[in-house]
């Protein structure tokens, strides 16, 4: 039993089995909902699986002063806001990109040039997938240490990613 589960057991006392059962039933009903779409697996992974979701649901009950129903509904609402299928974004084709086929499925070089250069002709260095993951997680949790932990990297590595992107952004702003 984890420390958080022990603390939950101490907090709820005799009510713990009842609260745990209700949280488990609620999480199971949430997982069966259709609105997760393709985000279902990401949600389960990010929330620590069904067991982690149960713990988070119980923590939400505590936030609502041990009122079970509003606490569970608030947890479900927060999940839907973050992972609901309406969060899937389809990116449309930019009309400025020429759609003429070339030799082996490559896009024409001149059609991509406008996307790699800014208005002044300077090269824009986009975020890597790792940096994008880091900053999207950081936007949610607002803590570099927790973001690093969630991504499975050390705090030092997370700090380096943060500083590297911050430096690139600052130098681009100073050049203007």
C-alpha positions in Angstrom: 0.0 0.0 0.0 1.4 3.4 -1.0 1.9 6.3 1.4 -0.9 8.2 -0.3 -3.3 5.2 0.1 -2.3 5.0 3.8 -3.0 8.7 4.2 -6.3 8.3 2.5 -7.2 5.4 4.8 -6.3 7.5 7.9 -8.2 10.5 6.6 -11.4 8.6 5.8 -11.2 6.3 8.8 -14.2 3.9 9.0 -15.6 5.5 5.8 -12.6 4.4 3.7 -14.0 1.1 2.3 -17.2 2.9 1.3 -15.4 5.9 -0.3 -12.9 3.6 -2.1 -15.7 1.4 -3.4 -17.6 4.5 -4.7 -14.4 5.9 -6.3 -13.7 2.6 -7.9 -17.2 2.3 -9.4 -17.0 5.9 -10.6 -13.7 5.5 -12.3 -14.9 2.3 -14.0 -18.0 4.2 -15.2 -15.7 7.0 -16.5 -13.5 4.6 -18.4 -16.6 3.2 -20.2 -17.7 6.7 -21.4 -17.4 7.3 -25.2 -16.2 10.9 -25.1 -12.5 9.9 -24.5 -12.1 8.8 -28.1 -8.4 8.3 -29.0 -7.4 10.0 -25.8 -8.5 7.2 -23.5 -5.2 5.4 -23.5 -3.3 8.6 -22.9 -5.6 9.5 -20.0 -5.2 6.1 -18.4 -1.4 6.3 -18.8 -1.1 9.9 -17.6 -3.4 9.4 -14.6 -1.6 6.3 -13.3 -3.9 3.6 -14.6 -7.3 2.8 -13.0 -5.7 2.5 -9.5 -4.1 6.0 -9.9 -7.4 7.4 -11.1 -9.2 5.9 -8.1 -6.6 7.6 -5.8 -7.1 10.9 -7.6 -10.8 10.6 -7.4 -10.5 10.1 -3.6 -8.2 13.1 -3.3 -10.8 15.1 -5.2 -13.4 14.1 -2.6 -11.1 15.5 0.1 -10.9 18.8 -1.9 -14.7 19.0 -1.7 -14.6 18.6 2.1 -15.3 14.9 2.1 -18.5 15.3 0.1 -18.3 12.3 -2.1 -20.7 13.1 -5.0 -19.4 16.6 -5.8 -15.8 15.5 -5.4 -16.2 12.6 -7.8 -18.1 14.7 -10.3 -15.4 17.4 -10.1 -12.8 14.8 -10.9 -14.7 13.5 -13.8 -15.2 17.0 -15.1 -11.5 17.8 -14.9 -10.7 14.6 -16.8 -13.2 15.5 -19.5 -11.8 19.0 -19.9 -8.3 17.6 -20.3 -8.9 14.4 -22.2 -12.3 14.6 -23.8 -12.5 13.7 -27.5 -13.2 17.4 -28.3 -9.5 17.9 -27.4 -8.5 16.0 -30.5 -7.3 18.6 -32.9 -7.1 18.0 -36.6 -4.6 20.2 -38.3 -5.7 21.4 -41.7 -3.4 21.7 -44.7 -1.8 25.1 -45.0 -3.0 26.6 -48.3 0.5 28.1 -48.8 2.0 24.7 -49.2 2.1 23.5 -52.8 0.5 20.1 -53.2 2.3 19.1 -56.4 3.9 15.7 -56.1 7.6 15.3 -56.6 9.9 12.4 -57.2 9.4 10.1 -54.2 6.6 11.7 -52.1 8.8 14.5 -50.9 7.4 18.0 -50.7 9.0 20.6 -52.9 11.8 22.4 -51.1 10.5 25.9 -51.9 7.1 25.1 -50.4 8.7 24.3 -47.0 11.0 27.2 -47.0 8.4 29.7 -45.8 7.8 27.5 -42.8 11.4 27.3 -41.7 12.2 31.0 -42.1 10.5 33.9 -40.3 9.6 37.2 -42.0 13.2 38.4 -41.7 14.7 35.4 -43.4 16.0 33.9 -40.1 15.7 30.2 -39.5 13.2 29.3 -36.9 14.2 26.3 -34.7 11.0 24.5 -33.8 10.6 22.6 -30.6 11.7 19.0 -30.7 9.1 16.3 -29.7 10.9 16.0 -26.3 10.7 19.8 -25.7 7.1 19.9 -26.8 6.2 17.1 -24.4 8.1 18.8 -21.6 6.4 22.2 -22.1 2.9 20.8 -22.6 3.3 18.8 -19.3 4.8 21.9 -17.6 1.8 23.9 -18.7 -0.4 21.5 -16.8 1.5 20.9 -13.6 3.5 24.3 -13.5 6.5 22.7 -11.8 9.7 21.7 -13.4 10.5 19.0 -10.8 7.1 17.3 -11.2 7.2 17.7 -15.0 10.6 15.9 -15.0 9.3 13.2 -12.8 6.2 12.6 -15.0 8.3 12.4 -18.1 10.8 10.0 -16.5 13.8 12.3 -16.6 15.9 13.8 -13.8 15.3 17.2 -12.5 18.6 18.3 -13.9 17.6 17.1 -17.4 14.3 18.9 -17.2 16.0 22.1 -16.1 18.3 21.8 -19.1 15.4 21.5 -21.5 13.7 24.5 -19.9 16.8 26.6 -20.0 17.6 25.7 -23.6 14.2 26.7 -24.9 14.1 29.8 -22.7 17.6 30.8 -24.0 16.5 30.3 -27.7 13.4 32.3 -27.2 15.2 35.1 -25.4 17.9 35.3 -28.0 15.2 35.5 -30.8 13.4 38.3 -29.0 16.6 40.3 -28.4 17.6 40.0 -32.1 14.4 41.8 -33.1 
